[in-house]
Every structure is written in C-alpha cells, then in structure tokens.
Amino acid sequence: MPQEINMQWVTSLCIHYEIGEPLIQPSPVTGGLLHHMWKLSTTEGQFALKILNPEIMARAGVLSNYLLSERIAAAAASSGIPAVLAKTVNNDIITQVSGVDVMLFDWIDGAVITPADCRREHASVIGALLHKIHSLNFEEQQSPLWTSFGQDYWRKLIDDGLRTATPWAQQMDAGFNDLLEWNHQYQQASQMLNNSQCFSHRDLNPKNVVWKDGLHPHIIDWEAAGSTNPTMELLDAALSWSGMDTGHVNKETFMTMLGAYQKAGGTELTHVKEAFYGRMGSMLEWLEYNMRRSLHTDIFGDSEQQLGNEQVLLTFSSLKEMSANIDEWMEWIEERDQNETSNQ
C-alpha cells in the first residue's frame, strides 16, 4: 500500500465531492484486504476514502453488485440499523477521479475491537442486529450463493505455485485431498442452503463494526452485501466474533451470539452442518482469489503478491481448523437445544 497520495489528486477529489479543501496528507488506514483505505481531513470534516482495487473493478457485473449492496445498506439504515452509507455524486456511489475508482464515507470516530477483546455484550448486540438485517423487507431477485471450482482448476493453481516456488505451494500440495473434500462438502451443502436465502451484509466480522461510546455500533463496508443463507451467516458471524481467526473459538461468546439472534426473533437453526460447510465454501472462494493474487503479479501488481501469499496460508490453516472442529461446535448447539427443550 502506498504511504502517500498525490495532493493534486486529493484536491480534485475534494472538489468532485464538494467537501472543502484538504488540510493535510491523507493517512493510510490498515486492515483492508481488498481495497486501500485512507483517512481524509478537509475544511468540511473527516472522511474515509476507499480507493477501489482495479482488478475487482474490471470484473463483469461488479458495478451492479455494488449498486445492489448500497441499496441493501440504505434499506438497513432506513430500518434503524446503524449502517454507514457511501456519499454520492449525482446519485453515484462510485466515482472516478483521474481514472481511479473511489468511494467516500463519513469518518466514524470510534474503536474497532479484536475478537480477543469481544465481550458477551458485543456478541449480544451483533446477534440482535443480524436478525434485524435478516428481517429487512427488501425485494430483489436472489442469486445462487456459490462459485464452484473443479478439481483440475485447483490442481493447476497448485502446480503453478510449485513451479514459481510460492510460499504456500508445498503445503497446499500436501493438503490437496483435503481441499477436494472441502470443495465437495460445500458443493453438496449449497443445494440445501440455496433453498433459504435473505439479503444481508455478508461480512459482519469485527473489522467491519466501529464502536462509539461503548456498545453503540456502526456497521461499515457493505460492499459484499447480497443474498445469503441466514443460518450460514449467523454461524459465520458467531465464529468470527468468538475468535475463529485467532485459532480458538470462545464457546461463551459463540453461544451468546446465537442466543441473542434467536431472542430477537430468529427461528430455530436449520441445516447447521450444511451451513458450516457453506462457510467453508466462502473461505474456499477467498483462498482461490488469493492464490491468483499471489501468482499473477501482471494483473494484481507486486504490492498485492505478499498479501496474497499471507492470506493463502492463513485461509488454508483456518479451513483445516474449521474442518477439525465442526463436530464439536455442532455438539455445543445440540446441547443448548436439548437444555431448552428440557426447560420447556
């Protein structure tokens, strides 16, 4: 990520958005895995500037996906959900400044917590909010949830990695059979999960919530919003907030989020194992993207290669952890359901 932006370009952007004059050089904001974020201070206020990844923006249908995501965010905001919306120019949420695609948001002063710092109170708030998002009255044609990759395609990516001596290639080669099994599991799960969909954020993890004054959340980064299976997204959020990415899932935090979702009105969880496999499917999509990001510097650029390498290793490790622990997490849920039944 570059450490500075050309100030002449920043001035043009400020004129374009009519947000005053820049006061200082924008400062980079860490944490983004796809796009580059900057904090921009002007005579009119503070803003979050997102410079969009050109590889993503070159994909077919990406603009319509972004427009859909912002309509979902707007529907959420109008229903009292604290969604942070993109600023518009002539009703456009994405604009070009000197050939660069950007989005602009009001800057939210607050804290982004790590899963290690997540308390039961955070999990409870997010669980209830997620149910509210799932209950949105949003009319739009739903689409299949899955992008499927075949055995030959995975084999080619790994062989390309071996040929170019990427840091992840040998580990992926050794785990090729596991990769195919996970791929098969999520393809089977998709047949069931596609039967129940809603529109939602689809990336409601700790890095996408800014907390102000304690337990007042603001949900950011709605660009992935679209149709999803509600049980799959609930389990995804519960795992993310309870420490999945740290290598240890906190049972109390995980169960608190599930309980808060259902207390807010959510129905009994269905097809839970398929939903876990569905989450693995999303992880496989992220794995595939980062394998390509690592391999194709001609498309992504040298600066993206290291991030791609890191994410391949992290994601493959998370897939192994998830596969090893699904049965235990299923037992947690079944134990809770049995306790609730006996108390009725």
PEVEN-V561245 format. One line per field, one symbol per residue. ss: DSSP state (H for helix, E for strand, L for the rest). phi: phi as a letter, one per 40 degrees, with the letter a starting at -180 (. if undefined). psi: psi as a letter, one per 30 degrees, with the letter a starting at -180 (. if undefined). Layout:
ss: ???
phi: ???
psi: ???
//
This chain:
ss: LLLLLLHHHHHHHHHHHLLLLELLLLEEELLLLLLEEEEEEELLEEEEEEELLHHHHLLLLHHHHHHHHHHHHHHHHHLLLLELLELLELLELLEEELLEEEEEEELLLLELLLHHHLLHHHHHHHHHHHHHHHLLLLLLLLLLLLLLLLHHHHHHHHHHHHHLLLLLHHHHHHLHHHHHHHHHHHHHHHHHHLLLLEEELLLLLHHHEEEELLLEEEELLLLLLEEELHHHHHHHHHHHHLLHHHLLLLHHHHHHHHHHHHHLLLLLLLLHHHHHHHHHHHHHHHHHHHHHHHHLHHHHLHHHHHHHHHHHHHHHHHHHHHHHHHHHHHHHHHHHHHHHHHHL
phi: .ccabdcccccccccdcfbgbccacdbcbchcbbbbbbcbbbcbibbbbbccccccccccgccccccccccccccccccgcccccccbbfgccbbbbfgbcbbbbccbcibbccdcccbdccccccdccccccccdcbcaccbdcbbbbcdcccccccccccccfccbccccccbcccdcccdccccccccccccbbacacgacbdcbbbbbfgbbcbcbfcccdicacccccccccccccchdccgacccccdcccccccccchccdcbfcccccccccccccccccdccccccbccccgcccccccdcccccccccccccdcbdcccccdcccccccccccc
psi: kkflkkfeeeeeeeeefhgakkelkkkkklfkfelkkkkkklffakljkjjkjeeeffkkgeeeeeeeeeeeeeeeefggkikjlklljhgkfklkjhgkkllklkkjjakjlleffkleeeeeeeeeeeeeefgkijjlkllkfkkkkleeeeeeeeeeeeeghlffeeeeefgeeeeeeeeeefeeeeeeeffjllkaeghilefgkkkkhchjlkkligffkaklkeeeeeeeeeeefggefffkkjeeeeeeeeeeeeeffklkklheeeeeeeeeeeeeeeeeefeeeeeiffefleffeeeeeeeeeeeeeeeeeeeffeeeeeeeeeeeeeeeeff.
//
